[in-house]
Amino acid sequence: MEDQNDIHIPDVVPVMTLQETVLFPHAVMPLFIFEQRYRHMLSDVLQSHRLFAIFNESEIEDDEDHEEPPSVMGTVGVVRAAHKNPDGTSNLALQGITRVRMVEIVQESPYRLIRVAPCKDALDEELEIPSIRQEILSLIDEHPHLTQGLPREYLKFIHSLDGLGPFIDVAAHSLCHDSRFKQRMLETLSLFRRFDLFRGFLNSECSKHELFKMLQGNTKDEEIDLN
């Protein structure tokens, strides 16, 4: 598998603009391709550079010229695996490569193309990041509810990531389910700020969980009526 740093990102790339969906660099996202426009797009990218972008649909509906307005920043990914089903749909694994800022929408038909500008991490206050990284790992190890549903091997994978950018991006992609917060993390280029935001998020989740357990008392989880 080639190094992600060796992959050339074209100025113009196809894009899927999806609701509540944020892809981070280095993370892997499974996708089910069923719409005709995206079938067309996938066919084209598999015959060329295997690259397309994922952009979260913006919640600000002030774009009168375009439906599904994209957020200001998304991620270009490479198709690592693809399987075409007998009915013409496809299942694929897309791995994030780099953050990009949208410059303009180039075309809408037969699928959307956008012009992008790659965004690099800002390594400010790097000396403080390793201690925050260790604090994040300690929270993950000490609070199993944060990683509920994740395979043990995937947790080992997160622990094994040495690069600061890959570690925080894969951790945020895997452990956070709030698309608004994930989009905020994606748009934060300062590595120190990104680590600090994620540490705050995990501490908040732990506080919520402790409050829930306190209010729950001796009542078992299965006995709680959530309706």
C-alpha positions as CSV (number, residue, x, y, z in Angstrom):
1,M,0.0,0.0,0.0
2,E,1.4,3.4,-1.0
3,D,2.3,6.1,1.6
4,Q,-0.5,8.5,1.9
5,N,2.0,11.4,1.6
6,D,2.9,10.1,-1.9
7,I,-0.7,10.4,-3.2
8,H,-1.2,13.5,-5.5
9,I,-4.4,15.3,-4.8
10,P,-5.9,16.9,-8.0
11,D,-7.2,20.4,-7.9
12,V,-10.6,19.2,-8.9
13,V,-12.2,16.0,-7.4
14,P,-15.6,14.3,-7.3
15,V,-17.5,14.7,-4.1
16,M,-20.2,13.0,-2.1
17,T,-22.1,15.6,0.0
18,L,-23.8,13.7,2.8
19,Q,-25.8,14.6,5.9
20,E,-24.2,14.2,9.3
21,T,-21.2,12.4,7.8
22,V,-17.6,13.5,8.5
23,L,-14.5,11.6,7.3
24,F,-11.1,12.2,8.9
25,P,-7.7,11.7,7.3
26,H,-6.3,8.2,7.9
27,A,-9.7,6.9,9.1
28,V,-11.5,4.3,7.0
29,M,-15.2,4.7,6.2
30,P,-17.5,2.0,4.7
31,L,-19.9,3.3,2.1
32,F,-22.8,1.8,0.2
33,I,-23.2,3.3,-3.3
34,F,-26.7,3.1,-4.7
35,E,-27.6,6.5,-6.2
36,Q,-27.1,6.6,-10.0
37,R,-25.0,9.7,-9.9
38,Y,-22.6,8.1,-7.4
39,R,-22.5,4.8,-9.3
40,H,-21.3,6.9,-12.3
41,M,-18.8,8.7,-10.1
42,L,-17.4,5.5,-8.7
43,S,-17.0,3.9,-12.1
44,D,-15.0,7.0,-13.2
45,V,-12.7,7.2,-10.2
46,L,-12.0,3.5,-10.2
47,Q,-10.7,3.9,-13.8
48,S,-8.5,6.8,-12.8
49,H,-7.0,8.0,-9.5
50,R,-9.5,6.2,-7.1
51,L,-10.0,9.5,-5.2
52,F,-13.1,11.4,-4.2
53,A,-14.0,13.7,-1.3
54,I,-16.6,13.4,1.5
55,F,-18.1,16.7,2.6
56,N,-20.7,17.0,5.4
57,E,-23.8,18.8,4.2
58,S,-23.8,22.3,5.7
59,E,-26.7,23.2,8.0
60,I,-26.6,26.8,6.7
61,E,-29.1,26.8,3.9
62,D,-28.2,30.1,2.2
63,D,-26.9,28.8,-1.1
64,E,-29.6,29.5,-3.6
65,D,-27.6,28.1,-6.5
66,H,-26.9,24.6,-5.1
67,E,-28.8,21.9,-3.3
68,E,-26.9,19.9,-0.6
69,P,-24.6,22.8,0.2
70,P,-21.2,21.4,1.4
71,S,-19.4,22.6,4.5
72,V,-16.3,24.7,4.1
73,M,-14.0,21.8,4.7
74,G,-14.0,18.0,4.0
75,T,-11.6,15.1,3.3
76,V,-10.3,13.6,0.1
77,G,-10.1,9.8,0.4
78,V,-8.8,6.9,-1.7
79,V,-10.9,3.8,-2.5
80,R,-9.0,1.0,-0.8
81,A,-11.5,-1.7,-1.7
82,A,-14.7,-1.9,-3.8
83,H,-17.2,-4.7,-4.4
84,K,-19.9,-4.3,-7.1
85,N,-23.1,-6.1,-6.3
86,P,-25.3,-7.9,-8.9
87,D,-27.9,-5.1,-8.7
88,G,-25.4,-2.4,-9.7
89,T,-24.8,-1.1,-6.2
90,S,-21.4,-1.2,-4.6
91,N,-19.8,-1.6,-1.2
92,L,-16.5,0.1,-0.7
93,A,-13.9,1.2,1.9
94,L,-12.7,4.8,1.6
95,Q,-9.6,5.9,3.5
96,G,-9.2,9.6,4.3
97,I,-6.0,11.1,2.9
98,T,-6.1,14.9,3.6
99,R,-8.3,17.7,4.7
100,V,-9.3,20.1,1.9
101,R,-11.1,23.4,1.8
102,M,-13.7,23.8,-1.0
103,V,-12.8,26.6,-3.4
104,E,-15.8,26.3,-5.7
105,I,-18.3,23.9,-7.2
106,V,-17.2,23.1,-10.8
107,Q,-20.1,21.0,-12.0
108,E,-23.2,19.3,-10.7
109,S,-24.0,16.8,-13.5
110,P,-23.6,13.9,-13.9
111,Y,-22.1,14.2,-10.4
112,R,-20.6,17.0,-8.4
113,L,-17.0,18.1,-8.9
114,I,-15.4,20.7,-6.7
115,R,-12.1,22.6,-6.7
116,V,-10.2,22.1,-3.5
117,A,-7.2,23.4,-1.6
118,P,-5.3,20.9,0.7
119,C,-5.0,22.0,4.4
120,K,-2.0,21.1,6.5
121,D,-1.8,20.6,10.3
122,A,-0.4,23.5,12.3
123,L,2.2,22.2,14.8
124,D,1.9,24.9,17.4
125,E,2.7,24.2,21.1
126,E,3.7,20.7,20.0
127,L,5.7,20.0,23.3
128,E,2.4,19.9,25.3
129,I,0.6,17.4,22.9
130,P,2.2,14.1,24.1
131,S,0.9,14.6,27.7
132,I,-2.6,15.3,26.3
133,R,-2.3,12.2,24.1
134,Q,-1.5,10.1,27.2
135,E,-4.4,11.6,29.0
136,I,-6.7,10.7,26.1
137,L,-5.4,7.1,26.1
138,S,-5.9,6.9,29.9
139,L,-9.5,8.1,29.5
140,I,-10.1,5.5,26.8
141,D,-8.6,2.7,28.9
142,E,-10.4,3.6,32.1
143,H,-13.8,4.3,30.7
144,P,-15.1,1.4,28.6
145,H,-18.3,3.1,27.7
146,L,-16.3,5.5,25.5
147,T,-15.3,2.7,23.2
148,Q,-18.5,0.6,23.4
149,G,-19.0,-1.4,20.2
150,L,-15.5,-1.0,18.9
151,P,-13.5,-4.2,18.3
152,R,-10.6,-4.8,20.7
153,E,-8.2,-4.9,17.7
154,Y,-9.3,-1.5,16.6
155,L,-8.5,-0.1,20.0
156,K,-5.1,-1.6,19.8
157,F,-4.7,0.1,16.4
158,I,-5.6,3.5,17.9
159,H,-3.0,2.9,20.6
160,S,-0.4,2.0,18.1
161,L,-0.7,5.3,16.1
162,D,2.5,7.3,16.8
163,G,1.9,10.2,14.5
164,L,0.1,13.0,16.3
165,G,-2.2,13.9,13.4
166,P,-3.2,10.3,12.6
167,F,-3.8,9.5,16.2
168,I,-6.2,12.3,17.0
169,D,-8.0,12.1,13.7
170,V,-8.6,8.3,13.9
171,A,-9.6,8.6,17.6
172,A,-12.1,11.4,16.9
173,H,-13.5,9.6,13.8
174,S,-14.0,6.4,15.9
175,L,-15.1,7.6,19.3
176,C,-17.3,10.6,18.5
177,H,-20.8,10.3,17.1
178,D,-21.8,14.0,17.0
179,S,-21.3,15.2,13.4
180,R,-21.3,18.9,14.5
181,F,-18.4,18.3,16.9
182,K,-16.6,16.1,14.3
183,Q,-16.9,18.9,11.7
184,R,-15.5,21.3,14.2
185,M,-12.6,19.0,14.8
186,L,-12.1,18.6,11.1
187,E,-11.9,22.3,10.6
188,T,-9.4,22.8,13.4
189,L,-5.9,22.9,11.9
190,S,-4.0,23.5,15.1
191,L,-3.0,20.1,16.4
192,F,-2.8,21.4,20.0
193,R,-6.3,22.8,19.8
194,R,-7.6,19.6,18.2
195,F,-6.1,17.5,21.0
196,D,-7.5,19.9,23.6
197,L,-11.0,19.9,22.1
198,F,-11.1,16.1,22.0
199,R,-9.8,15.8,25.6
200,G,-12.6,18.2,26.6
201,F,-15.2,16.1,24.7
202,L,-14.1,12.8,26.3
203,N,-14.2,14.4,29.8
204,S,-17.7,15.7,29.1
205,E,-18.8,12.3,28.0
206,C,-17.4,10.7,31.2
207,S,-19.2,13.3,33.3
208,K,-22.5,12.6,31.6
209,H,-22.0,8.9,32.1
210,E,-21.2,9.3,35.8
211,L,-24.3,11.5,36.3
212,F,-26.5,8.9,34.5
213,K,-25.1,6.1,36.7
214,M,-25.8,8.2,39.8
215,L,-29.4,8.9,38.8
216,Q,-29.9,5.3,37.7
217,G,-29.0,4.1,41.2
218,N,-29.6,0.3,41.6
219,T,-31.9,0.2,38.5
220,K,-30.5,-2.2,35.9
221,D,-30.0,-0.9,32.4
222,E,-32.6,-3.2,30.9
223,E,-35.2,-2.0,33.5
224,I,-35.0,1.6,32.3
225,D,-37.9,2.8,30.2
226,L,-36.3,5.2,27.6
227,N,-39.6,6.0,25.9
